[in-house]
Amino acid sequence: MKVLSTLKEAMSAPLSAGRASALLMEHGSMTLRWYAPKGVDNQTPHDQDEIYIVASGSGIFFMDGERAAFGPGDALFAPAGAEHRFEDFTDDFGTWVVFYGPVGGE
């Protein structure tokens, strides 16, 4: 079982096939991914709950009609099925993404 993923590793990890993020770690229902969209965030709702931990950059997080400014070190939550995306983010934006729990959310 993998117990450490470094920021350097995350930033250079290849995208997973058919995904806009790189898989770094998994255990049970939990996956840790690296997400660093360029220009526009076109993601669609996911079937698990998610926590984003912003590593670099800043912008606006849109989630189900609400917007919140974010920056490095901030944590953001999106429940399963919720429309969400990053808007007006800087070129250096990158975030850890933790997917967890059952399909449909907790």
KETOR-689073 format. One record per atom (N, C-alpha, C): residue number from 1; residue in one letter; x, y, z; atom name. Coordinates in nm, 4 decimals, padded with zeros to 6 digits. Atoms other than C-alpha are relative to their C-alpha. Layout:
% KETOR-689073
i, aa, x, y, z, at
NUM, A, X, Y, Z, CA
...
This chain:
% KETOR-689073
i, aa, x, y, z, at
1, M, 00.0844, -00.1168, 00.0000, N
1, M, 00.0000, 00.0000, 00.0000, CA
1, M, 00.0898, 00.1242, 00.0000, C
2, K, -00.0747, -00.1249, 00.0095, N
2, K, 00.1332, 00.3429, -00.0948, CA
2, K, -00.0418, 00.0917, 00.1152, C
3, V, 00.0314, -00.0858, -00.1144, N
3, V, 00.1590, 00.5797, 00.2031, CA
3, V, 00.0418, 00.1458, -00.0195, C
4, L, -00.0462, -00.1364, 00.0220, N
4, L, 00.3184, 00.8936, 00.0524, CA
4, L, -00.0104, 00.0366, -00.1473, C
5, S, -00.0030, -00.0609, 00.1329, N
5, S, 00.2548, 01.1087, -00.2542, CA
5, S, 00.0509, 00.1414, 00.0195, C
6, T, -00.0566, -00.1339, -00.0138, N
6, T, 00.4687, 01.4182, -00.2890, CA
6, T, -00.0614, 00.0950, -00.1024, C
7, L, 00.0501, -00.1002, 00.0928, N
7, L, 00.3660, 01.7424, -00.4555, CA
7, L, 00.0770, -00.0072, -00.1319, C
8, K, -00.0815, 00.0117, 00.1217, N
8, K, 00.6548, 01.7038, -00.7014, CA
8, K, -00.0486, -00.1170, -00.0854, C
9, E, 00.0513, 00.1175, 00.0719, N
9, E, 00.5303, 01.3550, -00.7958, CA
9, E, -00.1362, 00.0301, -00.0623, C
10, A, 00.1347, -00.0293, 00.0487, N
10, A, 00.1715, 01.4779, -00.8292, CA
10, A, 00.0043, 00.0895, -00.1233, C
11, M, -00.0058, -00.0974, 00.1088, N
11, M, 00.2649, 01.7679, -01.0559, CA
11, M, 00.0549, -00.0588, -00.1301, C
12, S, -00.0557, 00.0614, 00.1210, N
12, S, 00.4477, 01.5379, -01.2982, CA
12, S, -00.0679, -00.1322, -00.0375, C
13, A, 00.0683, 00.1271, 00.0268, N
13, A, 00.2111, 01.2386, -01.2860, CA
13, A, -00.0824, 00.0084, -00.1286, C
14, P, 00.0802, -00.0005, 00.1237, N
14, P, 00.0492, 01.1408, -01.6169, CA
14, P, -00.1493, -00.0101, 00.0316, C
15, L, 00.1448, 00.0106, -00.0157, N
15, L, -00.3254, 01.1801, -01.6559, CA
15, L, -00.0427, -00.1444, -00.0199, C
16, S, 00.0562, 00.1339, 00.0166, N
16, S, -00.5245, 00.8604, -01.6183, CA
16, S, -00.0788, -00.0044, -00.1306, C
17, A, 00.0729, 00.0159, 00.1260, N
17, A, -00.6787, 00.7251, -01.9387, CA
17, A, -00.1459, 00.0423, 00.0172, C
18, G, 00.1385, -00.0447, -00.0036, N
18, G, -01.0078, 00.9028, -02.0045, CA
18, G, -00.0336, 00.0934, 00.1143, C
19, R, 00.0235, -00.0871, -00.1163, N
19, R, -00.9651, 01.1281, -01.7000, CA
19, R, 00.0806, 00.1289, -00.0150, C
20, A, -00.0699, -00.1289, 00.0013, N
20, A, -00.8573, 01.4895, -01.6470, CA
20, A, 00.0901, 00.0147, 00.1217, C
21, S, -00.0831, -00.0020, -00.1201, N
21, S, -00.6674, 01.3969, -01.3311, CA
21, S, 00.0895, -00.1235, 00.0033, C
22, A, -00.0957, 00.1104, -00.0130, N
22, A, -00.3789, 01.1715, -01.2332, CA
22, A, -00.0272, -00.0766, 00.1289, C
23, L, 00.0194, 00.0843, -00.1174, N
23, L, -00.4296, 00.8789, -00.9943, CA
23, L, 00.1320, -00.0141, 00.0744, C
24, L, -00.1212, 00.0065, -00.0813, N
24, L, -00.1785, 00.8888, -00.7091, CA
24, L, -00.0052, -00.1097, 00.1054, C
25, M, 00.0123, 00.0933, -00.1107, N
25, M, -00.3150, 00.6578, -00.4413, CA
25, M, -00.1442, -00.0509, 00.0051, C
26, E, 00.1358, 00.0506, -00.0216, N
26, E, -00.6122, 00.4328, -00.3694, CA
26, E, -00.0023, -00.1051, 00.1094, C
27, H, 00.0202, 00.0979, -00.1063, N
27, H, -00.7467, 00.2276, -00.0824, CA
27, H, -00.1496, -00.0061, 00.0278, C
28, G, 00.1443, 00.0124, -00.0204, N
28, G, -01.0983, 00.0901, -00.0448, CA
28, G, -00.0747, 00.0923, -00.0952, C
29, S, 00.0773, -00.0917, 00.0839, N
29, S, -01.3411, 00.3554, -00.1710, CA
29, S, 00.0732, 00.1315, -00.0267, C
30, M, -00.0722, -00.1269, 00.0104, N
30, M, -01.0797, 00.6345, -00.1436, CA
30, M, 00.1005, -00.0022, -00.1141, C
31, T, -00.1071, -00.0228, 00.0961, N
31, T, -00.8725, 00.7642, -00.4317, CA
31, T, 00.0527, 00.1415, 00.0200, C
32, L, -00.0654, -00.1305, -00.0034, N
32, L, -00.6236, 01.0491, -00.4238, CA
32, L, 00.0471, 00.0287, -00.1407, C
33, R, -00.0342, -00.0378, 00.1359, N
33, R, -00.5817, 01.2322, -00.7519, CA
33, R, 00.0601, 00.1399, 00.0001, C
34, W, -00.0536, -00.1344, 00.0206, N
34, W, -00.4024, 01.5435, -00.8818, CA
34, W, -00.0768, 00.0604, -00.1174, C
35, Y, 00.0792, -00.0667, 00.1031, N
35, Y, -00.6109, 01.7912, -01.0812, CA
35, Y, 00.0559, 00.1396, -00.0232, C
36, A, -00.0566, -00.1301, 00.0364, N
36, A, -00.4595, 02.0893, -01.2636, CA
36, A, -00.0476, 00.0374, -00.1399, C
37, P, 00.0529, -00.0343, 00.1327, N
37, P, -00.6865, 02.2026, -01.5475, CA
37, P, 00.0732, 00.1207, -00.0591, C
38, K, -00.0632, -00.1121, 00.0698, N
38, K, -00.5490, 02.4436, -01.8047, CA
38, K, -00.1066, 00.0785, -00.0755, C
39, G, 00.0934, -00.0880, 00.0707, N
39, G, -00.7646, 02.7368, -01.9178, CA
39, G, -00.1425, -00.0084, 00.0485, C
40, V, 00.1407, 00.0178, -00.0359, N
40, V, -01.1127, 02.5955, -01.8527, CA
40, V, -00.0169, -00.1332, 00.0728, C
41, D, 00.0321, 00.1230, -00.0732, N
41, D, -01.2478, 02.3403, -01.6067, CA
41, D, -00.1326, -00.0530, -00.0524, C
42, N, 00.1205, 00.0574, 00.0612, N
42, N, -01.4966, 02.1209, -01.7934, CA
42, N, -00.0534, -00.1213, 00.0745, C
43, Q, 00.0444, 00.1206, -00.0694, N
43, Q, -01.5594, 01.8636, -01.5227, CA
43, Q, -00.1511, -00.0034, 00.0176, C
44, T, 00.1414, 00.0240, -00.0231, N
44, T, -01.9026, 01.7156, -01.4689, CA
44, T, -00.0155, -00.0631, 00.1384, C
45, P, 00.0183, 00.0573, -00.1333, N
45, P, -02.0590, 01.5910, -01.1420, CA
45, P, 00.0549, -00.1428, 00.0095, C
46, H, -00.0569, 00.1320, -00.0267, N
46, H, -01.8966, 01.2837, -00.9871, CA
46, H, -00.0947, -00.0816, 00.0854, C
47, D, 00.0915, 00.0867, -00.0741, N
47, D, -02.0611, 00.9847, -00.8248, CA
47, D, 00.0427, -00.0265, 00.1436, C
48, Q, -00.0437, 00.0103, -00.1392, N
48, Q, -01.8615, 01.0079, -00.4984, CA
48, Q, 00.0186, 00.1406, 00.0574, C
49, D, -00.0332, -00.1253, -00.0661, N
49, D, -01.8114, 01.2846, -00.2425, CA
49, D, 00.1465, 00.0326, -00.0281, C
50, E, -00.1372, -00.0433, 00.0298, N
50, E, -01.4944, 01.4909, -00.3000, CA
50, E, 00.0454, 00.1094, 00.0958, C
51, I, -00.0658, -00.1097, -00.0697, N
51, I, -01.2573, 01.7062, -00.1030, CA
51, I, 00.1177, 00.0432, -00.0859, C
52, Y, -00.1138, -00.0589, 00.0706, N
52, Y, -01.0171, 01.9377, -00.2847, CA
52, Y, 00.0863, 00.0721, 00.1025, C
53, I, -00.0941, -00.0752, -00.0834, N
53, I, -00.7066, 02.0683, -00.1068, CA
53, I, 00.0926, 00.0722, -00.0971, C
54, V, -00.0710, -00.0808, 00.0990, N
54, V, -00.5580, 02.3526, -00.3088, CA
54, V, 00.1478, 00.0079, 00.0360, C
55, A, -00.1444, -00.0027, -00.0209, N
55, A, -00.1814, 02.3238, -00.3461, CA
55, A, 00.0618, 00.1286, -00.0529, C
56, S, -00.0559, -00.1211, 00.0594, N
56, S, -00.1153, 02.6224, -00.5709, CA
56, S, -00.1068, 00.0713, -00.0810, C
57, G, 00.0913, -00.0796, 00.0801, N
57, G, -00.2933, 02.9039, -00.7491, CA
57, G, -00.1205, 00.0490, 00.0789, C
58, S, 00.1203, -00.0558, -00.0616, N
58, S, -00.6194, 03.0811, -00.6787, CA
58, S, -00.1078, 00.0137, -00.1066, C
59, G, 00.1112, -00.0159, 00.0915, N
59, G, -00.9603, 03.1359, -00.8326, CA
59, G, -00.1315, -00.0014, 00.0734, C
60, I, 00.1351, 00.0091, -00.0539, N
60, I, -01.3305, 03.0820, -00.7755, CA
60, I, -00.0465, -00.1449, -00.0129, C
61, F, 00.0586, 00.1340, 00.0027, N
61, F, -01.4940, 02.7503, -00.6839, CA
61, F, -00.1506, 00.0166, -00.0076, C
62, F, 00.1447, -00.0013, 00.0177, N
62, F, -01.8506, 02.7116, -00.8135, CA
62, F, -00.0533, -00.1363, 00.0414, C
63, M, 00.0608, 00.1264, -00.0420, N
63, M, -02.0677, 02.4498, -00.6431, CA
63, M, -00.1485, 00.0237, 00.0249, C
64, D, 00.1463, -00.0080, -00.0111, N
64, D, -02.4448, 02.4188, -00.6918, CA
64, D, -00.0513, 00.1426, 00.0210, C
65, G, 00.0515, -00.1357, -00.0037, N
65, G, -02.5032, 02.7900, -00.7516, CA
65, G, 00.0740, 00.0958, 00.0912, C
66, E, -00.0781, -00.0856, -00.0897, N
66, E, -02.2599, 02.9219, -00.4894, CA
66, E, 00.1424, 00.0129, -00.0527, C
67, R, -00.1393, -00.0227, 00.0400, N
67, R, -01.9157, 03.0709, -00.5531, CA
67, R, 00.0800, 00.0414, 00.1225, C
68, A, -00.0902, -00.0330, -00.1105, N
68, A, -01.6227, 03.0927, -00.3130, CA
68, A, 00.1401, 00.0202, -00.0552, C
69, A, -00.1393, -00.0231, 00.0386, N
69, A, -01.2781, 03.2449, -00.3644, CA
69, A, 00.0875, -00.0995, 00.0746, C
70, F, -00.0906, 00.0960, -00.0643, N
70, F, -00.9945, 03.0009, -00.2909, CA
70, F, 00.1444, 00.0352, -00.0312, C
71, G, -00.1432, -00.0163, 00.0194, N
71, G, -00.6174, 02.9980, -00.2593, CA
71, G, 00.0731, -00.1177, 00.0620, C
72, P, -00.0803, 00.1112, -00.0524, N
72, P, -00.3309, 02.7708, -00.1507, CA
72, P, -00.0325, -00.0320, 00.1456, C
73, G, 00.0291, 00.0461, -00.1351, N
73, G, -00.4067, 02.5637, 00.1576, CA
73, G, -00.1478, -00.0135, 00.0309, C
74, D, 00.1435, 00.0086, -00.0246, N
74, D, -00.7848, 02.5953, 00.1279, CA
74, D, -00.0525, -00.1393, -00.0336, C
75, A, 00.0689, 00.1267, 00.0253, N
75, A, -01.0082, 02.2876, 00.1422, CA
75, A, -00.1412, 00.0308, -00.0471, C
76, L, 00.1317, -00.0193, 00.0596, N
76, L, -01.3255, 02.2658, -00.0662, CA
76, L, -00.0718, -00.1342, -00.0058, C
77, F, 00.0789, 00.1240, 00.0011, N
77, F, -01.6080, 02.0096, -00.0580, CA
77, F, -00.1045, 00.0055, -00.1100, C
78, A, 00.1072, 00.0165, 00.0981, N
78, A, -01.8378, 01.8867, -00.3346, CA
78, A, -00.0655, -00.1355, 00.0243, C
79, P, 00.0672, 00.1286, -00.0196, N
79, P, -02.0979, 01.6212, -00.2537, CA
79, P, -00.0241, -00.0707, -00.1333, C
80, A, 00.0276, 00.0800, 00.1191, N
80, A, -02.1647, 01.3414, -00.4984, CA
80, A, -00.1185, 00.0583, -00.0756, C
81, G, 00.1092, -00.0453, 00.0851, N
81, G, -02.3779, 01.4536, -00.7916, CA
81, G, -00.0135, 00.1501, -00.0146, C
82, A, 00.0124, -00.1460, 00.0045, N
82, A, -02.3277, 01.8263, -00.7334, CA
82, A, 00.0733, 00.0581, -00.1203, C
83, E, -00.0685, -00.0730, 00.1063, N
83, E, -02.2492, 02.0542, -01.0261, CA
83, E, 00.1062, 00.0868, 00.0659, C
84, H, -00.1088, -00.0800, -00.0563, N
84, H, -01.9117, 02.2101, -00.9514, CA
84, H, 00.1116, 00.0150, -00.1022, C
85, R, -00.1128, -00.0254, 00.0897, N
85, R, -01.6079, 02.3575, -01.1250, CA
85, R, 00.0835, 00.1137, 00.0569, C
86, F, -00.0886, -00.1100, -00.0341, N
86, F, -01.3170, 02.5943, -01.0894, CA
86, F, -00.0111, 00.1055, -00.1097, C
87, E, 00.0153, -00.1103, 00.0944, N
87, E, -01.3529, 02.9365, -01.2533, CA
87, E, 00.1076, 00.1047, 00.0263, C
88, D, -00.0934, -00.1129, -00.0121, N
88, D, -01.1176, 03.2281, -01.3187, CA
88, D, 00.1237, -00.0360, 00.0817, C
89, F, -00.1160, 00.0447, -00.0766, N
89, F, -00.8222, 03.0290, -01.1841, CA
89, F, 00.1294, 00.0400, -00.0695, C
90, T, -00.1305, -00.0396, 00.0509, N
90, T, -00.4576, 03.1211, -01.2248, CA
90, T, 00.0664, -00.1158, -00.0736, C
91, D, -00.0692, 00.1009, 00.0805, N
91, D, -00.2237, 02.9386, -01.4622, CA
91, D, 00.0723, -00.1044, 00.0843, C
92, D, -00.0732, 00.0942, -00.0860, N
92, D, -00.0426, 02.7747, -01.1678, CA
92, D, -00.0915, -00.0820, 00.0909, C
93, F, 00.0950, 00.0711, -00.0854, N
93, F, -00.3610, 02.6241, -01.0184, CA
93, F, 00.0214, -00.1513, -00.0062, C
94, G, -00.0065, 00.1449, -00.0131, N
94, G, -00.3298, 02.2651, -00.8935, CA
94, G, -00.0569, -00.0405, 00.1348, C
95, T, 00.0649, 00.0421, -00.1238, N
95, T, -00.5223, 02.0715, -00.6318, CA
95, T, 00.0032, -00.1517, 00.0173, C
96, W, 00.0201, 00.1396, -00.0355, N
96, W, -00.5224, 01.7375, -00.4547, CA
96, W, -00.1510, -00.0224, -00.0015, C
97, V, 00.1418, 00.0361, -00.0027, N
97, V, -00.8595, 01.5621, -00.4946, CA
97, V, -00.0131, -00.1348, 00.0687, C
98, V, 00.0288, 00.1255, -00.0702, N
98, V, -00.9828, 01.2979, -00.2520, CA
98, V, -00.1441, -00.0380, -00.0293, C
99, F, 00.1335, 00.0575, 00.0216, N
99, F, -01.2794, 01.0915, -00.3721, CA
99, F, -00.0173, -00.1095, 00.1062, C
100, Y, 00.0208, 00.1014, -00.1039, N
100, Y, -01.4361, 00.8741, -00.1033, CA
100, Y, -00.1474, -00.0344, 00.0153, C
101, G, 00.1357, 00.0412, -00.0359, N
101, G, -01.7428, 00.6875, 00.0131, CA
101, G, -00.0731, -00.0728, -00.1106, C
102, P, 00.0790, 00.0774, 00.0958, N
102, P, -02.0203, 00.5034, -00.1650, CA
102, P, -00.0454, 00.0849, -00.1178, C
103, V, 00.0611, -00.0674, 00.1147, N
103, V, -02.1600, 00.5880, -00.5073, CA
103, V, -00.1268, 00.0668, 00.0503, C
104, G, 00.1155, -00.0764, -00.0455, N
104, G, -02.4224, 00.8560, -00.4482, CA
104, G, 00.0291, 00.0854, 00.1219, C
105, G, -00.0399, -00.0809, -00.1158, N
105, G, -02.2366, 01.0028, -00.1489, CA
105, G, -00.0492, -00.0546, 00.1319, C
106, E, 00.0384, 00.0424, -00.1362, N
106, E, -02.2780, 00.9710, 00.2230, CA
106, E, -00.1195, 00.0775, 00.0496, C
